[in-house]
Amino acid sequence: MVDLATYFSSNWADIEAAGRTYGTPLYLIDEYALRRQATQVVESFRRAQANALCLYSFKTNGLRAILRSLRELGFGADVSNLREMRCAVDLGIPPEQIVFNAPVKTMDELRLATDHGILIHLDGWDDLGRIASLNRRRRARVGVRVASGYQGSVACGRDIKFGFEAGQDAAEAIRTVARQPNLSFESVHFHLGTEVRSAKPYRDAIAMLSEAVDLAGYRPKYVDIGGGFTASGRIDDDGACDTTLRHVAAAIVAALDRHFPEATKLLVEPGRAAVAGSTTFLTRVAAVKRRAQSYVVILDGGVNLVPSLTYAKHPILFDGVDLNSLPGDNTIEVFGPLCMSIDRLATLRSSHTPKVGELVAVLGVGAYNYAESWTFGRGRPAVVCSQGAGQSRIVRSAEDPSILDHLERVAG
């Protein structure tokens, strides 16, 4: 295995060619990195339980180029809205491999999910009331989400927003669903947040689900443990699974076997762990200002295009070089082009002297960056997929910001 900085430094010629061909800013998907990291996730859980099903979290990065690749690797779908649900169906994913999760579900979404036989995880009593009111010929496949109470490690906080309260509240929801003639109780579910770095929170949450199920007196077909797995930050060259995730998966399945001995099938909803390392954000140095204590570097792409930089660190390469490998006394303050104070991408210490025109690569931005990016004066840039050996293609065109003007309705 190699870390992201080493892998992409060694493949800098392809990155440089993409920046030269398509311009900057630019999102660049590495097809090899995507498939290797996603395969690690699938193999880790299937080694632990042969019939475990990985449901990729579409909200993490819903670009169709990524969704198609993950489907080819055997992923199902975890969807959170009508668009994602339709996309999963269009991709040919069988309904038994699609789960619908959202804290608020519209009636249109519930109808579509029910008509296609998609598993719906209820988030609260209002959800239950809405789905019970549907007048459909087909029984709705339903699961119950339970709040884990877990304190997430990245920008999450304690889990109080989602799901039924653990214990009697969740047990009563399970009983209510199981007794409804138009509902089929099939699963229990939790989600811990993001960047969970050990198996213990999953073991504890599985025990919590078991208590609710025992109180209710009804057994599920599936236990869905959500996602939240940390991205390894490594590219695997020899096909072996990421060791940490493999051990976490084995511990999760052991807890599942202990608390649900009736061979309940495991559902997993990875997002970040499958795609984070696949994508690089390319930008160029547009201006350099020498200050008394530092260099101020202004790039042509800002934090609106890489929002995870507001709460997480990413490896950054300048012309293929990881500045951490060049220790020195220069303080380099890296900013984007936006007229807003939060547009700060990084503070680096290095012997490097930044120069206008340098190609800068922000690594590991495949999760929650394109999906959460926003326009600010300029449209979002193109997305390109690289197959290596200088081969690449545009998978999403750059946005023309003038399109936004056509949405306005101004009298006169």
C-alpha positions in Angstrom: 0.0 0.0 0.0 1.0 3.6 -0.6 -0.4 6.8 0.9 -2.3 9.3 -1.4 0.6 11.8 -1.6 3.0 9.1 -2.8 0.5 7.5 -5.2 -0.5 10.8 -6.9 3.1 12.2 -6.9 4.2 9.1 -8.8 1.3 9.6 -11.3 1.9 13.4 -11.6 2.3 13.2 -15.4 -1.4 12.2 -15.8 -2.5 14.9 -13.4 -0.4 17.6 -15.2 -1.8 16.5 -18.5 -5.4 16.8 -17.3 -4.7 20.3 -15.9 -3.1 21.3 -19.2 -5.9 19.8 -21.3 -8.9 20.9 -19.4 -7.7 23.9 -17.4 -8.3 24.7 -13.8 -10.0 24.6 -11.5 -10.9 21.0 -12.2 -12.1 17.8 -10.4 -10.1 14.8 -11.5 -11.3 11.2 -10.7 -8.7 8.5 -10.8 -10.5 5.4 -12.0 -7.9 3.0 -10.6 -7.9 4.6 -7.2 -11.7 4.6 -7.1 -12.0 0.9 -8.0 -9.2 -0.2 -5.6 -10.6 1.6 -2.6 -14.2 0.6 -3.3 -13.1 -3.0 -3.7 -11.3 -2.9 -0.4 -14.6 -2.0 1.3 -16.6 -4.7 -0.4 -14.0 -7.4 0.3 -13.6 -6.4 3.9 -17.3 -7.0 4.7 -17.7 -10.0 2.5 -14.8 -11.8 4.1 -16.6 -11.3 7.4 -20.0 -12.3 6.2 -20.3 -13.8 2.7 -23.8 -12.3 2.0 -23.1 -8.9 3.5 -24.5 -6.1 1.2 -22.7 -2.8 0.7 -25.1 0.0 -0.2 -23.2 3.0 -1.4 -24.3 6.3 0.1 -25.3 8.3 -3.0 -25.3 11.6 -1.1 -21.5 11.2 -0.6 -20.8 11.8 -4.3 -23.6 11.3 -6.8 -21.8 11.7 -10.0 -23.0 9.0 -12.4 -19.5 8.1 -13.5 -18.8 7.0 -9.9 -22.2 5.4 -9.4 -21.8 3.2 -12.5 -18.3 2.1 -11.4 -19.5 1.2 -7.9 -22.5 -0.7 -9.3 -20.1 -2.8 -11.5 -18.2 -3.7 -8.3 -21.4 -5.0 -6.6 -22.6 -2.0 -4.6 -26.3 -1.4 -3.9 -27.7 2.0 -3.1 -28.4 4.1 0.0 -30.6 6.9 -1.2 -32.0 10.0 0.6 -34.3 11.8 -1.9 -36.4 11.3 -5.0 -33.6 12.1 -7.5 -31.2 9.6 -6.0 -33.9 6.9 -5.9 -34.7 7.4 -9.5 -31.0 7.3 -10.4 -30.6 4.0 -8.5 -33.6 2.5 -10.4 -32.3 3.8 -13.7 -28.9 2.2 -13.0 -30.7 -1.2 -12.8 -30.0 -1.7 -9.1 -32.6 -4.3 -7.9 -35.1 -2.9 -5.3 -33.9 -5.4 -2.7 -30.5 -3.7 -2.9 -31.8 -0.1 -2.3 -32.5 1.5 1.0 -34.2 4.8 1.5 -33.0 6.9 4.4 -34.0 10.5 5.2 -35.2 12.4 8.3 -38.0 13.9 6.1 -39.7 11.9 3.4 -42.2 13.4 1.0 -45.3 11.5 -0.1 -44.0 11.3 -3.7 -40.8 9.6 -2.3 -42.7 7.2 -0.2 -45.0 6.3 -3.1 -42.1 5.6 -5.4 -40.2 3.6 -2.8 -43.3 1.5 -2.1 -44.2 0.9 -5.7 -40.7 -0.3 -6.5 -40.4 -2.4 -3.3 -37.5 -0.4 -1.9 -36.7 -0.8 1.8 -37.8 2.4 3.7 -36.1 3.2 7.1 -38.6 5.1 9.2 -37.0 8.0 11.1 -39.8 8.8 13.5 -43.5 8.7 14.3 -44.4 11.3 11.7 -42.8 9.1 9.0 -44.8 6.1 10.3 -48.0 8.1 10.0 -47.3 9.2 6.5 -46.5 5.7 5.2 -49.4 4.2 7.0 -51.7 6.6 5.1 -50.5 5.5 1.7 -53.2 3.8 -0.3 -51.0 1.3 -2.3 -51.7 -2.2 -3.5 -48.2 -3.3 -2.5 -47.1 -3.7 1.1 -44.3 -1.3 2.0 -41.0 -2.8 3.1 -40.1 -1.0 6.3 -37.3 -0.7 8.8 -36.9 1.2 12.0 -34.0 3.6 12.5 -32.8 4.0 16.1 -30.8 6.9 17.5 -27.4 5.7 18.6 -26.5 8.6 20.8 -23.0 8.4 19.5 -20.8 11.5 19.5 -19.4 11.7 16.0 -15.8 12.7 15.4 -16.1 15.1 12.5 -18.6 18.0 12.4 -21.5 15.7 13.6 -22.1 16.0 17.3 -24.2 13.6 19.3 -26.9 11.7 17.4 -30.2 13.1 18.5 -31.6 14.3 15.2 -32.2 10.9 13.6 -34.3 7.9 14.4 -36.5 6.7 17.3 -35.2 6.9 20.8 -33.4 3.7 21.9 -35.3 1.4 24.2 -39.1 1.5 24.6 -39.7 4.1 21.9 -37.9 2.1 19.3 -39.6 -1.2 20.5 -43.0 0.4 20.2 -42.2 1.6 16.7 -41.2 -2.0 15.7 -44.4 -3.5 17.2 -46.5 -0.9 15.5 -44.9 -1.6 12.1 -45.1 -5.3 12.5 -48.8 -5.2 13.3 -49.8 -3.0 10.3 -51.3 -5.1 7.5 -49.9 -2.8 4.8 -46.4 -2.8 6.2 -43.7 -5.5 6.3 -41.2 -5.1 9.1 -37.8 -6.1 7.7 -34.9 -4.2 9.4 -33.4 -2.2 12.2 -30.9 0.5 11.5 -28.5 3.0 13.1 -25.9 5.4 11.7 -23.0 6.6 13.9 -21.8 9.7 11.9 -18.5 9.9 10.1 -14.8 9.0 10.6 -15.5 6.3 13.2 -12.1 4.8 13.8 -12.8 1.7 15.9 -15.3 -1.2 16.1 -16.5 -0.5 19.7 -19.2 2.1 18.7 -20.6 -0.4 16.2 -20.6 -3.2 18.8 -22.3 -1.0 21.3 -24.9 0.1 18.8 -25.7 -3.4 17.7 -26.3 -4.4 21.4 -28.6 -1.3 21.6 -30.6 -2.5 18.6 -30.8 -6.0 20.1 -32.4 -4.6 23.3 -35.0 -2.8 21.3 -35.8 -5.9 19.2 -36.0 -8.1 22.3 -38.4 -5.6 23.9 -40.6 -5.5 20.7 -40.7 -9.3 20.3 -40.2 -9.2 16.5 -37.0 -10.2 14.7 -35.7 -8.4 11.6 -34.4 -9.9 8.4 -31.6 -7.3 8.2 -29.5 -5.2 10.5 -28.2 -2.0 8.8 -25.2 -0.5 10.6 -25.0 2.6 8.4 -21.6 3.9 7.4 -19.2 6.3 9.0 -16.1 4.3 8.3 -12.9 6.3 8.1 -11.3 6.6 4.7 -8.0 4.7 4.8 -6.1 7.4 2.8 -4.1 4.7 1.0 -4.1 3.1 -2.4 -3.8 -0.7 -2.5 -1.6 -2.0 -5.3 -1.8 -5.7 -4.6 -5.5 -6.3 -4.1 -5.4 -6.9 -0.3 -8.1 -5.4 1.9 -7.3 -2.4 4.1 -6.3 -4.1 7.4 -8.0 -1.7 9.7 -11.4 -1.9 7.9 -11.1 -5.7 7.7 -10.6 -6.0 11.4 -13.5 -3.6 12.1 -15.8 -5.6 9.8 -14.9 -8.9 11.5 -15.6 -7.4 14.9 -19.0 -6.0 13.7 -20.0 -9.4 12.3 -19.0 -11.1 15.5 -21.2 -8.7 17.5 -24.0 -9.3 15.0 -23.7 -13.1 15.4 -23.8 -12.7 19.2 -26.9 -10.5 19.4 -28.7 -11.7 16.3 -27.9 -15.4 16.1 -30.6 -16.2 13.6 -28.2 -15.4 10.8 -29.5 -11.9 10.1 -28.1 -10.3 7.0 -25.8 -7.4 7.4 -26.4 -4.1 5.4 -23.6 -1.5 5.3 -23.8 2.0 3.9 -20.2 3.1 3.1 -19.7 6.4 1.4 -16.4 8.2 2.4 -14.5 5.0 2.8 -15.3 3.9 -0.8 -14.7 7.1 -2.7 -12.7 9.7 -0.7 -9.3 8.9 -2.2 -10.6 8.7 -5.8 -10.7 12.4 -6.6 -8.3 15.3 -6.7 -9.1 19.0 -6.9 -6.8 20.8 -9.4 -6.1 24.5 -9.2 -3.3 26.9 -10.1 -1.5 29.6 -8.2 -2.9 32.8 -9.6 -1.1 35.3 -7.3 1.7 35.3 -4.7 2.2 38.1 -2.1 5.3 38.3 0.1 4.4 39.4 3.6 6.8 40.0 6.5 6.2 36.6 8.1 4.7 34.6 5.3 3.9 34.0 1.6 0.2 34.6 0.7 -0.8 32.3 -2.1 -4.1 32.8 -4.0 -5.4 30.0 -6.1 -8.0 30.0 -8.9 -10.2 27.6 -7.0 -11.7 28.2 -3.6 -13.2 26.6 -0.5 -16.6 26.7 -2.1 -15.4 23.9 -4.4 -13.6 21.9 -1.6 -15.8 22.6 1.5 -14.3 19.8 3.5 -11.2 21.9 4.0 -13.2 23.9 6.5 -13.2 21.0 8.9 -10.5 18.5 7.7 -7.0 18.4 6.4 -6.1 17.1 3.0 -2.7 16.4 1.4 -1.7 19.2 -1.0 0.9 18.9 -3.8 2.6 21.8 -5.5 3.7 20.8 -8.9 3.7 17.2 -7.7 5.6 17.8 -4.5 4.2 17.2 -1.0 5.5 20.3 0.9 5.6 18.2 4.1 8.6 16.5 2.5 10.4 19.9 2.2 10.6 21.1 5.8 11.6 24.7 6.3 10.8 28.1 7.8 8.5 29.5 5.1 4.9 30.0 6.2 2.6 29.6 3.2 -1.0 30.8 3.7 -3.1 29.3 0.9 -6.3 31.1 -0.1 -8.9 30.8 -2.9 -10.2 33.6 -5.2 -13.4 34.4 -3.3 -14.3 37.7 -1.8 -15.0 36.2 1.6 -13.0 35.6 4.7 -13.6 31.9 5.1 -11.9 31.2 1.7 -8.7 29.8 3.4 -7.5 26.4 2.2 -4.4 25.7 4.3 -1.5 27.0 6.3 1.8 25.2 5.3 5.4 25.2 6.6 8.0 24.5 4.1 11.3 25.5 2.4 9.3 25.8 -0.9 9.0 29.2 -2.5 5.5 29.4 -4.3 5.3 30.7 -7.8 2.5 31.9 -10.1 1.4 29.2 -12.4 2.2 26.2 -10.2 -0.3 23.4 -10.5 -1.8 22.6 -7.0 -3.5 19.3 -6.2 -5.7 18.9 -3.2 -6.0 15.1 -2.6 -8.7 12.8 -1.2 -11.7 15.1 -2.0 -14.0 12.4 -3.4 -16.4 12.5 -0.5 -18.8 15.4 0.3 -17.0 18.0 -1.8 -18.5 18.0 -5.3 -21.8 17.1 -3.6 -21.7 20.0 -1.2 -19.9 22.6 -3.4 -21.7 25.8 -4.3 -21.5 28.5 -6.9 -20.0 31.9 -5.9 -19.7 34.2 -8.9 -18.5 31.3 -11.1 -20.1 28.0 -12.0 -18.7 24.7 -10.7 -15.8 23.4 -12.9 -15.8 20.3 -15.0 -15.2 16.8 -13.7 -12.8 14.6 -15.6 -12.1 10.8 -15.2 -8.6 9.6 -15.8 -7.9 6.0 -16.8 -4.1 6.4 -16.7 -1.5 6.4 -19.5 -2.7 9.9 -20.5 -6.3 8.7 -21.2 -9.1 10.8 -19.8 -12.7 12.0 -20.5 -15.1 14.6 -19.3 -17.8 13.0 -17.2 -19.5 16.3 -16.2 -19.2 19.6 -18.1 -18.4 22.9 -16.4 -21.4 24.8 -15.3 -22.3 28.0 -17.2 -23.3 30.5 -14.4 -25.5 32.4 -16.9 -27.9 29.5 -16.6 -28.7 30.7 -13.1 -29.8 34.0 -14.4 -32.5 32.3 -16.5 -34.1 31.0 -13.2 -34.9 34.5 -12.1 -38.3 36.2 -12.7 -38.0 40.0 -12.7 -40.9 42.2 -13.7 -40.4 44.4 -16.6 
